[in-house]
C-alpha cells in the first residue's frame, strides 16, 4: 500500500492530509509553517504536531510516505523552501515536492486541467493552467509588493484610507475600530503602532474593515471594492496569457472557468462580488466555479501524481 501526504501551508494555519492511492485517510490542522510569518522554533513545533496528529488519526507512519506535496506561498524564496526541506528531512520519507499554494488550490478544483484560480487569504495569488498544461501566475510577490485583495492588503489599505479620510474630512469608523482592537488611546499611538518595525500583522485588521463596511462605512466599502477589482485585474491578465499561449499552439480559445480559494473570498462577500462584477464587465460569458477549492486535497492529488509538466511565471 502506498501512502501520500498533502500539505497546505498557509500564512496563519497549516492543513495536513494523508491518503492512499484513492482515499483520504485523515486530516489535521496546526499553526503556520511559513517562515516568512513565524520563527523556526514555532514552525518546527507546528510541523511535529501536525505529523503526530496524522499518525494518531490514520495509523500511517510518516516513514511510510511515498511522496509529499507542500503548497505554500513564497515557494521561490530560499528561506521558505530551504527550511521546509531541512525540517522534513528525517521526519517524512519519500520524495518532497514544494509548489505554490495557489497551484494546489488550482489542482483541487481542476485536477490538472485547464482553469483559473484566484486565492485571497492572508496573502493572495492567482494561477492558471492552459490547455497545453502550462501554469502561469500573477501576483504573489509578498505583502510589500503585491498581495492584492488579501487580508494583508485589506488591513493595510484600511488604515491608509482611514488616515486619508482625516485629510479629506470624510467620516469613517475605521481608525476608531483599530484603536479599540489594539487597545490604543490616541491617533498618535496608532501612528506609532502602524509604523512600527517590525510591522504589525495587518491581516488582523481585515475583519475590522469588513465589519465597518457592513455597517455602512463608505471608506471601508471602497477598500473592499478595490481589493476585488485588483484581484479581477490579475485574473484578467492570466485569461489573456492563456489566450496567447493557446493561440501559439493553434488552439481555439474559450474563456476558462474561474474558481476561488482563501478566507477572504470565502467569507468577505463584497470582495468576491466586486471581483466577479469587474470580470463580467470584461468577459460577459465567464463562468465561476461554485465548488469551493480545497487546497489540501489539491496537494494530496499532486502528491499522488508526482511532478507535473509545465512551469511557473512563463
Order of alpha helices (4+ residues) and beta strands (2+ residues): beta-beta-beta-alpha-beta-alpha-beta-alpha-beta-beta-beta-alpha-alpha-alpha-alpha-alpha-beta-alpha-alpha-alpha
